[in-house]
Amino acid sequence: MLYNAMTSVVNDVYTARKIYIATGTNAFIPPVPSIEDVDYLSNETLFTLEQLPESIFILGGGAIGTEMAQAFALLGTRVVLAHMDPHLLPLADAEAAQVLEEEIKKCGVEVYNSTSIQHIRQDGDRIVISTDKDEFRAEQLLVAAGRKPVLDLGLENAGIRYDKRGIVTDEYGRTNVAHIYAVGDCNGRALFSHAAMHQGMLSLMSSVMPFLKRLK
């Protein structure tokens, strides 16, 4: 629980002149009917698999989805990737995304762009995914539909502003409460581990040195 100049962890309370929030993100699970009734995978649980699945359906066409699609296809798994955007890597250039799609198709990945997932259910040892294009059956389902910031910290207690993208910061990583910083994925600026490390270093320098370092 976070307060203006202190934070409590379980039953311990800590005070500090500067507080850094670096809580990162969790996997975003889209509100698809009955998705919680199946044992789906995310990037946080994917590597707990003890054997290679015969088939996998990947929900999401971003960096994680496309990377894992190619990896599983090259390992011999039948891969279907479907997502709602018009092309893979929706934040990237469309022409670059087209090149990527052609390359992963060469590896055996079936790609379905602009596809709506309507219902998901378990049927024996297979997961059935109903879409507006077709119905698919797969041994495993990987949900790679994006990330959401971890914000359940009691930010309101400290008066810290945030929105659906994350904790609002200025160009130096400071929240609206001057001595509290938010760095990495939790501020929604750039959801990459290298960016988080860079932000952490620069905001720390800004807090202890007489001149400020911008995050960008």
Residue pairs with C-beta under 8 A, 6 or more apart in sequence:
1 7
1 8
1 153
1 154
1 157
2 19
2 21
2 153
2 154
2 155
2 157
2 158
2 160
2 180
3 154
3 157
3 158
4 157
4 158
4 159
4 177
5 15
5 16
5 17
5 19
5 179
6 13
6 14
6 15
6 16
7 13
7 14
7 16
7 19
8 14
17 179
18 179
18 180
18 181
18 207
19 179
19 180
19 181
20 180
20 181
20 182
20 183
20 200
20 203
20 204
21 153
21 167
21 175
21 180
21 181
21 182
21 183
21 186
22 182
22 183
22 184
22 186
22 196
22 200
23 149
23 150
23 151
23 153
23 186
24 149
24 150
24 184
24 185
24 186
24 196
25 147
25 148
25 149
25 150
25 185
25 186
25 191
26 44
26 147
26 148
26 150
27 42
27 43
27 44
27 143
27 144
27 145
27 146
27 147
27 148
28 145
28 146
28 147
28 148
29 35
29 36
29 40
29 42
29 143
29 145
30 59
30 117
30 143
30 145
32 59
32 117
32 118
32 119
32 120
33 118
33 119
33 120
34 119
34 120
34 121
35 120
35 143
37 120
37 121
37 122
38 120
38 121
38 122
38 127
38 141
39 122
40 120
40 127
40 141
40 142
40 143
41 49
41 140
41 141
41 142
41 143
42 142
42 143
42 144
43 64
43 68
43 142
43 144
46 68
46 142
49 140
52 72
52 75
52 76
52 77
53 72
53 77
53 138
53 139
53 140
54 77
54 78
54 139
55 77
55 78
55 79
55 80
55 137
55 138
55 139
55 140
56 72
56 77
56 78
56 79
56 80
56 138
56 139
56 140
56 141
56 142
57 80
57 81
57 82
57 127
57 129
57 136
57 138
57 140
57 141
57 142
58 65
58 68
58 69
58 79
58 80
58 81
58 82
58 142
58 144
59 65
59 82
59 83
59 117
59 129
59 141
59 142
59 143
59 144
59 145
60 81
60 83
60 142
60 143
60 144
60 145
60 146
61 81
61 82
61 83
61 85
61 87
61 88
61 89
61 90
61 111
61 113
62 83
62 88
62 89
62 90
62 91
62 144
62 145
62 146
63 89
64 144
65 81
65 83
65 142
65 144
65 145
66 81
66 88
66 89
66 100
66 104
68 142
68 144
69 79
69 81
69 104
69 109
70 103
70 104
70 107
70 109
72 79
73 79
73 104
73 107
73 108
73 109
74 107
78 108
78 138
79 108
79 109
79 110
80 109
80 110
80 112
80 136
80 138
81 104
81 109
81 110
81 111
81 112
82 111
82 112
82 115
82 117
82 129
82 131
82 133
82 136
83 112
83 113
83 115
83 145
84 114
84 115
84 116
84 117
85 113
85 114
86 94
86 113
86 114
87 94
87 97
87 98
87 101
87 113
88 97
88 100
88 101
88 111
88 113
89 96
89 97
89 100
90 97
101 111
101 113
104 111
105 111
112 131
112 133
112 134
115 131
115 132
115 133
116 131
116 132
117 129
117 130
117 131
118 130
118 131
118 132
119 129
119 130
120 127
120 128
120 129
120 130
120 141
121 127
121 128
121 130
122 128
123 137
125 139
126 137
126 138
126 139
127 137
127 138
127 139
127 140
127 141
128 135
128 136
128 137
129 135
129 136
129 137
129 138
129 141
147 185
147 191
149 162
149 165
149 166
149 167
149 185
149 186
149 187
149 188
150 186
151 162
151 166
151 167
151 186
155 162
155 167
158 177
158 180
159 176
159 177
160 167
160 175
160 176
160 177
160 180
160 182
161 167
161 168
161 175
161 176
162 168
165 188
166 182
166 185
166 186
166 187
166 188
166 189
167 175
167 182
167 186
167 187
167 188
168 175
168 176
168 187
169 175
169 181
169 182
169 183
169 187
169 189
169 215
171 214
171 215
171 216
172 202
172 203
172 206
172 212
172 213
172 214
172 215
173 181
173 182
173 183
173 187
173 199
173 202
173 203
173 206
173 215
174 180
174 181
174 203
174 206
175 181
175 182
181 203
181 207
183 196
183 199
183 200
183 203
184 195
184 196
184 199
184 200
185 191
185 196
187 199
189 195
189 199
189 215
190 196
190 199
198 215
199 215
202 213
202 214
202 215
203 213
203 215
205 213
206 212
206 213
